[in-house]
Amino acid sequence: MLSLIVPAHDEAALLGPTLDALRRAASALPIAHELIVVDDASTDATAHIAHAHGARVSRIARRHIAAARNAGALAARGERLLFVDADTHVDAAVLAAAMAALDAGAVGGGAAVRLHGERVRWLERACTRLLMVAFRWTTIAPGCFVFCTRAAFDAVGGFDERWYAGEDVAMSRALAAHGRFVILRESVLTSDRKLRTFSLLDHLRLALRLLVRGRRVLRSRHALGLWYARRR
């Protein structure tokens, strides 16, 4: 069985289409699957929408993406785990490629990412493509789509909850040290909302903090508005 795990905090605006896309992709293969939404302290209709779209809901109150992913894995019954962000659309092609990679002996992996939105500019698309090249060279999975076997997840101890951001990088490195970790050429579509909600100055401020303070910045949500501030 494949467990499709979606961490969500106040994602009522985007969650429904994400769950529908996951259900269509899994049904097209076909593959035995379950759909789990981890409702992390939502104040909107996230849980209601998850139920309405056929997902099982697990509730926590941590406001912590790594903890939400781990809670989903704890609730999951599958031998394979796929973590998908609530603003990311997955199709049958990328899901089939992920399952084929696991069939071929990979312990986990990720996929390429394309931005979707009404106002994605050509420069943003170009920068995203370059970033994907860097992710492939460094064997790091973008956090919006990370898959692995249950055995590998348990062996590395799940997502490292010391990190409020960058947990996807830590997980990628841990899985790569455990076995073969692949970055698929197939891509998922993820929202451009960070680019629309936060200014270039906001992004530069975070980059400066990382440059000055290093990865310590990622150990508290207070400096990580790009992930934890309201985006809509």
Backbone as CSV, one residue per row, in Angstrom:
resi,resn,N_x,N_y,N_z,CA_x,CA_y,CA_z,C_x,C_y,C_z
1,MET,0.834,-1.197,0.000,0.000,0.000,0.000,0.872,1.251,0.000
2,LEU,0.377,2.271,-0.695,1.021,3.582,-0.696,0.212,4.526,0.174
3,SER,0.871,5.160,1.118,0.233,6.170,1.958,0.585,7.555,1.431
4,LEU,-0.445,8.306,1.034,-0.286,9.668,0.533,-0.555,10.611,1.688
5,ILE,0.467,11.363,2.107,0.408,12.154,3.339,0.527,13.631,2.997
6,VAL,-0.455,14.408,3.434,-0.494,15.842,3.137,-0.531,16.626,4.452
7,PRO,0.575,17.275,4.846,0.536,18.150,6.023,-0.179,19.443,5.665
8,ALA,-0.993,19.967,6.582,-1.797,21.142,6.233,-2.073,22.009,7.459
9,HIS,-1.846,23.295,7.295,-2.267,24.289,8.287,-3.026,25.385,7.539
10,ASP,-4.306,25.537,7.836,-5.153,26.549,7.194,-5.031,26.499,5.671
11,GLU,-5.267,25.321,5.125,-5.119,25.104,3.684,-6.458,24.907,2.977
12,ALA,-7.537,25.427,3.543,-8.861,25.221,2.958,-8.943,25.730,1.522
13,ALA,-8.210,26.778,1.201,-8.299,27.378,-0.133,-7.711,26.494,-1.219
14,LEU,-6.736,25.664,-0.893,-5.998,24.919,-1.913,-6.069,23.402,-1.764
15,LEU,-6.529,22.925,-0.628,-6.414,21.501,-0.312,-7.250,20.607,-1.219
16,GLY,-8.470,21.002,-1.525,-9.368,20.159,-2.295,-8.786,19.702,-3.630
17,PRO,-8.332,20.620,-4.490,-7.737,20.201,-5.771,-6.498,19.327,-5.613
18,THR,-5.716,19.570,-4.577,-4.542,18.729,-4.320,-4.950,17.290,-4.033
19,LEU,-5.950,17.118,-3.182,-6.420,15.774,-2.843,-7.056,15.091,-4.050
20,ASP,-7.813,15.843,-4.832,-8.424,15.266,-6.038,-7.350,14.776,-7.010
21,ALA,-6.295,15.577,-7.193,-5.214,15.191,-8.098,-4.511,13.927,-7.604
22,LEU,-4.264,13.848,-6.308,-3.629,12.658,-5.742,-4.494,11.420,-5.939
23,ARG,-5.788,11.576,-5.704,-6.697,10.439,-5.852,-6.743,9.975,-7.311
24,ARG,-6.804,10.916,-8.247,-6.823,10.546,-9.669,-5.534,9.838,-10.071
25,ALA,-4.401,10.362,-9.605,-3.112,9.770,-9.963,-2.988,8.353,-9.433
26,ALA,-3.355,8.150,-8.177,-3.236,6.819,-7.578,-4.218,5.839,-8.209
27,SER,-5.409,6.302,-8.552,-6.423,5.426,-9.137,-6.066,5.034,-10.558
28,ALA,-5.293,5.883,-11.241,-4.941,5.613,-12.637,-3.891,4.529,-12.773
29,LEU,-3.138,4.224,-11.730,-2.014,3.294,-11.914,-2.428,1.845,-12.197
30,PRO,-3.285,1.171,-11.471,-3.829,1.505,-10.157,-2.896,0.974,-9.068
31,ILE,-3.077,1.488,-7.866,-2.281,1.037,-6.738,-3.115,1.174,-5.477
32,ALA,-3.004,0.224,-4.592,-3.690,0.332,-3.305,-3.126,1.538,-2.563
33,HIS,-4.003,2.388,-2.064,-3.521,3.609,-1.439,-4.478,4.093,-0.357
34,GLU,-3.947,4.950,0.479,-4.745,5.672,1.458,-4.318,7.125,1.430
35,LEU,-5.233,8.008,1.791,-4.999,9.442,1.733,-5.152,10.005,3.144
36,ILE,-4.079,10.622,3.637,-4.058,11.138,5.009,-3.732,12.621,4.985
37,VAL,-4.542,13.422,5.652,-4.241,14.838,5.847,-3.911,15.046,7.318
38,VAL,-2.767,15.660,7.580,-2.388,16.000,8.950,-2.766,17.459,9.170
39,ASP,-3.820,17.673,9.929,-4.318,19.016,10.213,-3.549,19.559,11.420
40,ASP,-2.627,20.451,11.135,-1.757,20.987,12.190,-2.281,22.352,12.653
41,ALA,-3.159,22.331,13.666,-3.656,23.541,14.330,-4.378,24.490,13.380
42,SER,-5.126,23.950,12.423,-5.849,24.817,11.498,-6.996,25.542,12.195
43,THR,-7.284,26.740,11.702,-8.399,27.529,12.223,-9.493,27.695,11.170
44,ASP,-9.323,27.056,10.016,-10.308,27.152,8.950,-10.935,25.774,8.705
45,ALA,-11.469,25.575,7.519,-12.208,24.340,7.207,-11.320,23.242,6.645
46,THR,-10.036,23.275,6.935,-9.119,22.267,6.400,-9.589,20.849,6.663
47,ALA,-9.925,20.526,7.897,-10.334,19.158,8.246,-11.625,18.779,7.528
48,HIS,-12.582,19.685,7.463,-13.853,19.412,6.789,-13.621,19.097,5.314
49,ILE,-12.782,19.883,4.658,-12.494,19.667,3.240,-11.769,18.341,3.038
50,ALA,-10.846,18.038,3.922,-10.131,16.762,3.824,-11.102,15.589,3.887
51,HIS,-12.015,15.620,4.849,-13.015,14.553,4.963,-13.879,14.489,3.711
52,ALA,-14.290,15.650,3.214,-15.167,15.700,2.045,-14.508,15.125,0.798
53,HIS,-13.186,15.145,0.758,-12.456,14.624,-0.398,-11.886,13.238,-0.147
54,GLY,-12.405,12.567,0.862,-12.074,11.167,1.067,-10.809,10.887,1.843
55,ALA,-10.260,11.881,2.524,-9.024,11.679,3.290,-9.329,11.339,4.746
56,ARG,-8.429,10.588,5.327,-8.452,10.387,6.769,-7.674,11.525,7.414
57,VAL,-8.192,12.094,8.492,-7.569,13.262,9.104,-6.909,12.885,10.423
58,SER,-5.650,13.289,10.544,-4.915,13.169,11.802,-4.651,14.581,12.305
59,ARG,-4.926,14.846,13.569,-4.804,16.208,14.089,-3.632,16.311,15.072
60,ILE,-2.851,17.371,14.894,-1.833,17.735,15.861,-1.928,19.252,16.077
61,ALA,-1.203,19.768,17.040,-1.193,21.212,17.304,0.242,21.640,17.574
62,ARG,1.079,21.525,16.559,2.493,21.821,16.718,2.956,23.020,15.902
63,ARG,2.306,23.330,14.792,2.771,24.347,13.836,4.232,24.081,13.480
64,HIS,4.461,22.894,12.977,5.824,22.422,12.732,5.752,21.422,11.589
65,ILE,6.317,21.757,10.439,6.151,20.939,9.257,6.769,19.557,9.414
66,ALA,7.937,19.465,10.045,8.558,18.145,10.228,7.701,17.270,11.135
67,ALA,7.161,17.860,12.197,6.301,17.103,13.112,5.032,16.644,12.416
68,ALA,4.481,17.491,11.539,3.270,17.112,10.814,3.548,15.946,9.868
69,ARG,4.679,15.985,9.183,5.030,14.876,8.293,5.198,13.577,9.095
70,ASN,5.873,13.672,10.228,6.076,12.481,11.051,4.766,11.950,11.610
71,ALA,3.853,12.843,11.972,2.547,12.409,12.470,1.785,11.658,11.381
72,GLY,1.911,12.122,10.138,1.271,11.421,9.040,1.836,10.031,8.846
73,ALA,3.160,9.916,8.952,3.793,8.600,8.825,3.360,7.671,9.958
74,LEU,3.200,8.222,11.151,2.769,7.420,12.298,1.355,6.876,12.079
75,ALA,0.502,7.686,11.447,-0.879,7.261,11.204,-1.002,6.348,9.989
76,ALA,0.024,6.300,9.142,-0.060,5.580,7.870,0.063,4.078,8.054
77,ARG,-0.587,3.352,7.136,-0.527,1.890,7.144,0.290,1.334,5.991
78,GLY,0.746,2.187,5.090,1.411,1.728,3.886,2.871,1.359,4.081
79,GLU,3.357,0.512,3.171,4.785,0.166,3.152,5.587,1.206,2.387
80,ARG,4.870,2.090,1.658,5.496,3.193,0.931,4.817,4.490,1.339
81,LEU,5.623,5.536,1.489,5.122,6.815,1.974,5.426,7.904,0.950
82,LEU,4.442,8.763,0.703,4.639,9.912,-0.167,4.111,11.146,0.545
83,PHE,4.995,12.128,0.722,4.648,13.381,1.398,4.470,14.467,0.339
84,VAL,3.299,15.058,0.311,2.960,16.058,-0.698,2.419,17.294,-0.005
85,ASP,2.906,18.465,-0.393,2.402,19.710,0.190,0.984,19.990,-0.293
86,ALA,0.252,20.749,0.505,-1.162,21.001,0.235,-1.397,21.891,-0.977
87,ASP,-0.344,22.509,-1.504,-0.493,23.367,-2.689,0.161,22.759,-3.919
88,THR,0.340,21.430,-3.925,1.097,20.757,-4.978,0.234,19.711,-5.672
89,HIS,0.239,19.724,-7.006,-0.563,18.785,-7.794,0.333,17.711,-8.397
90,VAL,-0.072,16.478,-8.190,0.676,15.305,-8.640,-0.149,14.590,-9.700
91,ASP,0.482,14.189,-10.806,-0.242,13.428,-11.827,0.229,11.976,-11.846
92,ALA,-0.429,11.169,-12.676,-0.140,9.734,-12.698,1.275,9.441,-13.181
93,ALA,1.808,10.280,-14.083,3.136,10.020,-14.634,4.216,10.104,-13.559
94,VAL,4.182,11.146,-12.748,5.213,11.283,-11.723,5.018,10.245,-10.620
95,LEU,3.766,9.922,-10.300,3.532,8.906,-9.280,4.002,7.540,-9.762
96,ALA,3.747,7.226,-11.032,4.222,5.953,-11.589,5.742,5.889,-11.584
97,ALA,6.394,7.016,-11.895,7.860,7.045,-11.895,8.414,6.821,-10.486
98,ALA,7.754,7.392,-9.488,8.196,7.202,-8.105,8.072,5.743,-7.688
99,MET,6.952,5.116,-8.042,6.753,3.706,-7.683,7.744,2.807,-8.432
100,ALA,8.040,3.157,-9.685,9.016,2.377,-10.452,10.405,2.479,-9.835
101,ALA,10.744,3.671,-9.326,12.048,3.839,-8.681,12.150,2.968,-7.435
102,LEU,11.076,2.904,-6.654,11.087,2.050,-5.466,11.130,0.577,-5.868
103,ASP,10.397,0.214,-6.925,10.444,-1.170,-7.411,11.863,-1.559,-7.816
104,ALA,12.628,-0.575,-8.324,13.989,-0.838,-8.803,15.022,-0.795,-7.685
105,GLY,14.585,-0.592,-6.456,15.502,-0.669,-5.330,15.854,0.638,-4.654
106,ALA,15.348,1.760,-5.145,15.606,3.033,-4.467,14.923,3.034,-3.103
107,VAL,15.539,3.719,-2.143,14.909,3.845,-0.826,13.996,5.060,-0.757
108,GLY,14.151,5.974,-1.724,13.316,7.164,-1.728,13.751,8.120,-2.808
109,GLY,13.111,9.294,-2.811,13.464,10.291,-3.808,12.515,11.464,-3.830
110,GLY,12.663,12.264,-4.866,11.826,13.442,-5.063,11.593,13.630,-6.550
111,ALA,11.071,14.789,-6.913,10.736,15.065,-8.308,11.116,16.495,-8.649
112,ALA,11.128,16.782,-9.934,11.290,18.164,-10.375,10.021,18.948,-10.035
113,VAL,10.135,20.259,-10.037,9.012,21.133,-9.668,8.811,22.185,-10.737
114,ARG,7.558,22.417,-11.080,7.183,23.546,-11.930,6.194,24.413,-11.166
115,LEU,6.280,25.718,-11.361,5.375,26.638,-10.691,4.075,26.766,-11.467
116,HIS,2.967,26.861,-10.729,1.714,27.185,-11.400,1.049,28.353,-10.678
117,GLY,0.380,29.161,-11.446,-0.277,30.358,-10.940,-0.631,31.254,-12.109
118,GLU,-1.422,32.252,-11.856,-1.901,33.116,-12.932,-0.849,34.102,-13.413
119,ARG,0.189,34.357,-12.593,1.143,35.408,-12.945,2.591,34.957,-12.815
120,VAL,2.880,33.710,-13.159,4.258,33.237,-13.091,5.048,33.853,-14.240
121,ARG,6.105,34.580,-13.905,6.900,35.275,-14.921,7.982,34.352,-15.484
122,TRP,8.460,34.715,-16.685,9.446,33.859,-17.358,10.716,33.731,-16.533
123,LEU,11.116,34.819,-15.848,12.331,34.763,-15.037,12.149,33.801,-13.867
124,GLU,10.965,33.773,-13.278,10.696,32.854,-12.180,10.730,31.403,-12.666
125,ARG,10.195,31.170,-13.857,10.254,29.819,-14.414,11.709,29.409,-14.693
126,ALA,12.482,30.353,-15.241,13.885,30.057,-15.553,14.677,29.760,-14.279
127,CYS,14.463,30.559,-13.244,15.170,30.342,-11.971,14.782,29.008,-11.349
128,THR,13.496,28.650,-11.481,13.041,27.363,-10.949,13.724,26.211,-11.667
129,ARG,13.861,26.306,-12.989,14.544,25.250,-13.745,16.002,25.115,-13.310
130,LEU,16.665,26.255,-13.104,18.056,26.202,-12.645,18.155,25.585,-11.255
131,LEU,17.209,25.949,-10.413,17.200,25.388,-9.060,17.006,23.878,-9.105
132,MET,16.175,23.403,-10.028,15.960,21.960,-10.150,17.235,21.238,-10.584
133,VAL,18.022,21.873,-11.432,19.311,21.293,-11.816,20.202,21.140,-10.579
134,ALA,20.210,22.177,-9.737,21.013,22.127,-8.515,20.519,21.024,-7.578
135,PHE,19.203,20.882,-7.449,18.646,19.820,-6.603,19.061,18.444,-7.125
136,ARG,19.055,18.273,-8.459,19.423,16.973,-9.012,20.908,16.687,-8.781
137,TRP,21.752,17.683,-8.966,23.190,17.494,-8.755,23.516,17.153,-7.308
138,THR,22.790,17.774,-6.397,23.066,17.562,-4.974,22.223,16.443,-4.370
139,THR,21.356,15.851,-5.163,20.457,14.775,-4.730,19.626,15.205,-3.525
140,ILE,18.972,16.330,-3.667,18.067,16.840,-2.633,16.672,16.947,-3.226
141,ALA,15.690,16.434,-2.522,14.311,16.467,-2.981,13.629,17.745,-2.518
142,PRO,13.016,18.496,-3.421,12.167,19.602,-2.979,11.085,19.077,-2.041
143,GLY,10.831,19.805,-0.963,9.971,19.290,0.094,8.529,19.065,-0.284
144,CYS,8.079,19.629,-1.394,6.668,19.471,-1.766,6.341,18.069,-2.263
145,PHE,7.370,17.239,-2.543,7.150,15.877,-3.030,8.343,15.026,-2.613
146,VAL,8.160,14.224,-1.572,9.220,13.347,-1.067,8.621,11.965,-0.855
147,PHE,9.244,10.944,-1.424,8.739,9.584,-1.242,9.837,8.683,-0.703
148,CYS,9.429,7.618,-0.026,10.398,6.657,0.513,9.669,5.399,0.946
149,THR,10.441,4.362,1.208,9.861,3.157,1.789,9.670,3.380,3.287
150,ARG,8.735,2.645,3.837,8.543,2.707,5.296,9.801,2.246,6.018
151,ALA,10.445,1.224,5.498,11.653,0.702,6.154,12.743,1.761,6.209
152,ALA,12.926,2.498,5.096,13.952,3.539,5.084,13.569,4.694,6.004
153,PHE,12.297,5.079,5.998,11.829,6.150,6.881,12.137,5.808,8.343
154,ASP,11.800,4.586,8.731,12.050,4.173,10.114,13.546,4.097,10.409
155,ALA,14.324,3.651,9.429,15.761,3.483,9.647,16.460,4.807,9.909
156,VAL,16.017,5.891,9.265,16.667,7.195,9.450,15.986,8.030,10.525
157,GLY,14.912,7.504,11.106,14.259,8.211,12.204,13.257,9.270,11.771
158,GLY,12.816,9.215,10.505,11.824,10.181,10.035,12.422,11.562,9.814
159,PHE,11.557,12.548,9.678,12.005,13.928,9.491,12.556,14.471,10.808
160,ASP,13.669,15.172,10.719,14.364,15.695,11.894,13.605,16.911,12.431
161,GLU,13.017,16.772,13.606,12.179,17.830,14.168,12.965,18.959,14.823
162,ARG,14.265,18.909,14.712,15.048,20.082,15.139,14.904,21.224,14.137
163,TRP,14.442,20.921,12.918,14.363,21.914,11.857,12.922,22.346,11.616
164,TYR,12.691,23.652,11.602,11.382,24.200,11.233,11.303,24.456,9.733
165,ALA,12.409,24.490,9.068,12.507,24.519,7.614,13.814,23.816,7.263
166,GLY,13.921,23.348,6.038,15.109,22.591,5.656,15.057,21.144,6.075
167,GLU,13.909,20.721,6.643,13.774,19.318,7.034,13.812,18.396,5.820
168,ASP,13.417,18.929,4.659,13.469,18.141,3.431,14.921,17.875,3.010
169,VAL,15.783,18.874,3.222,17.202,18.694,2.913,17.809,17.642,3.842
170,ALA,17.519,17.757,5.133,18.043,16.788,6.106,17.548,15.381,5.796
171,MET,16.281,15.265,5.421,15.719,13.954,5.113,16.356,13.375,3.849
172,SER,16.533,14.214,2.837,17.168,13.752,1.600,18.560,13.201,1.876
173,ARG,19.329,13.923,2.663,20.689,13.483,2.962,20.697,12.200,3.784
174,ALA,19.758,12.098,4.729,19.691,10.891,5.554,19.315,9.682,4.711
175,LEU,18.342,9.834,3.829,17.938,8.716,2.975,19.037,8.350,1.980
176,ALA,19.731,9.363,1.435,20.813,9.099,0.491,21.961,8.343,1.156
177,ALA,22.180,8.598,2.446,23.209,7.864,3.179,22.773,6.426,3.461
178,HIS,21.473,6.207,3.442,20.932,4.879,3.755,20.870,3.976,2.531
179,GLY,20.656,4.572,1.343,20.518,3.778,0.130,20.412,4.673,-1.093
180,ARG,19.950,4.120,-2.190,19.863,4.898,-3.427,18.684,5.860,-3.359
181,PHE,18.976,7.127,-3.591,17.976,8.192,-3.506,17.951,8.895,-4.860
182,VAL,16.770,9.030,-5.454,16.682,9.499,-6.836,15.850,10.781,-6.924
183,ILE,16.210,11.637,-7.867,15.407,12.801,-8.201,14.844,12.565,-9.599
184,LEU,13.548,12.395,-9.687,12.896,12.074,-10.943,12.953,13.251,-11.907
185,ARG,12.945,12.946,-13.190,12.843,13.997,-14.199,11.398,14.447,-14.390
186,GLU,10.466,13.585,-14.039,9.061,13.984,-14.058,8.830,15.067,-13.000
187,SER,7.842,15.913,-13.234,7.668,17.068,-12.354,6.272,17.136,-11.752
188,VAL,6.183,17.839,-10.639,4.903,18.182,-10.019,4.685,19.679,-10.188
189,LEU,3.437,20.087,-10.046,3.087,21.507,-10.106,2.873,22.025,-8.695
190,THR,3.554,23.088,-8.337,3.370,23.652,-7.009,3.063,25.140,-7.107
191,SER,2.342,25.643,-6.138,1.850,27.014,-6.174,2.992,28.031,-6.122
192,ASP,2.753,29.173,-6.774,3.714,30.282,-6.720,3.391,31.262,-5.601
193,ARG,2.606,30.842,-4.613,2.077,31.796,-3.633,3.159,32.497,-2.808
194,LYS,4.273,31.840,-2.549,5.332,32.525,-1.798,5.848,33.735,-2.561
195,LEU,5.924,33.607,-3.883,6.396,34.721,-4.699,5.382,35.852,-4.745
196,ARG,4.108,35.505,-4.596,3.058,36.527,-4.667,2.792,37.178,-3.318
197,THR,2.985,36.418,-2.242,2.662,36.919,-0.903,3.820,37.687,-0.289
198,PHE,5.035,37.232,-0.570,6.206,37.856,0.039,7.020,38.577,-1.025
199,SER,7.555,39.707,-0.634,8.297,40.541,-1.577,9.719,40.022,-1.778
200,LEU,10.378,40.575,-2.794,11.793,40.255,-3.010,12.603,40.628,-1.780
201,LEU,12.235,41.726,-1.123,12.941,42.147,0.086,12.805,41.104,1.191
202,ASP,11.628,40.505,1.332,11.432,39.444,2.334,12.368,38.260,2.067
203,HIS,12.469,37.882,0.799,13.353,36.776,0.448,14.826,37.129,0.701
204,LEU,15.193,38.367,0.397,16.575,38.788,0.613,16.904,38.851,2.100
205,ARG,15.943,39.281,2.916,16.173,39.321,4.369,16.458,37.924,4.900
206,LEU,15.691,36.945,4.444,15.927,35.573,4.893,17.294,35.088,4.425
207,ALA,17.644,35.377,3.185,18.953,34.973,2.673,20.077,35.590,3.497
208,LEU,19.908,36.850,3.884,20.920,37.522,4.699,21.030,36.874,6.078
209,ARG,19.893,36.541,6.687,19.919,35.864,7.987,20.662,34.530,7.885
210,LEU,20.388,33.789,6.828,21.069,32.507,6.638,22.563,32.712,6.441
211,LEU,22.933,33.763,5.734,24.343,34.041,5.494,25.055,34.409,6.790
212,VAL,24.383,35.201,7.623,25.015,35.697,8.854,24.978,34.651,9.969
213,ARG,23.819,34.009,10.140,23.631,33.122,11.285,23.712,31.640,10.939
214,GLY,23.732,31.348,9.661,23.807,29.952,9.253,22.516,29.204,9.504
215,ARG,22.623,27.892,9.582,21.429,27.046,9.676,20.687,27.187,10.990
216,ARG,21.273,27.889,11.954,20.565,28.105,13.225,19.236,28.805,13.009
217,VAL,19.153,29.623,11.963,17.911,30.332,11.651,16.764,29.347,11.444
218,LEU,17.068,28.170,10.945,16.043,27.189,10.594,15.532,26.400,11.794
219,ARG,16.046,26.704,12.976,15.645,25.958,14.172,14.560,26.652,14.976
220,SER,14.027,27.730,14.463,12.913,28.428,15.105,11.990,28.976,14.030
221,ARG,10.683,28.879,14.250,9.744,29.381,13.250,9.673,30.899,13.213
222,HIS,10.216,31.583,14.228,10.005,33.024,14.367,10.664,33.828,13.260
223,ALA,11.721,33.327,12.683,12.384,34.040,11.583,12.003,33.469,10.224
224,LEU,11.004,32.602,10.196,10.690,31.857,8.979,9.283,32.170,8.484
225,GLY,9.024,33.452,8.302,7.717,33.876,7.834,7.340,33.303,6.485
226,LEU,8.318,33.035,5.620,8.028,32.488,4.291,7.323,31.130,4.407
227,TRP,7.523,30.433,5.521,6.853,29.158,5.745,5.705,29.256,6.735
228,TYR,5.835,30.120,7.746,4.892,30.058,8.863,3.961,31.258,8.984
229,ALA,4.186,32.343,8.255,3.254,33.447,8.276,2.069,33.133,7.355
230,ARG,0.952,33.816,7.563,-0.212,33.604,6.712,0.095,34.046,5.300
231,ARG,-0.213,33.182,4.323,0.144,33.447,2.944,-1.030,33.874,2.082
232,ARG,-2.240,33.875,2.628,-3.391,34.192,1.816,-4.248,35.220,2.513
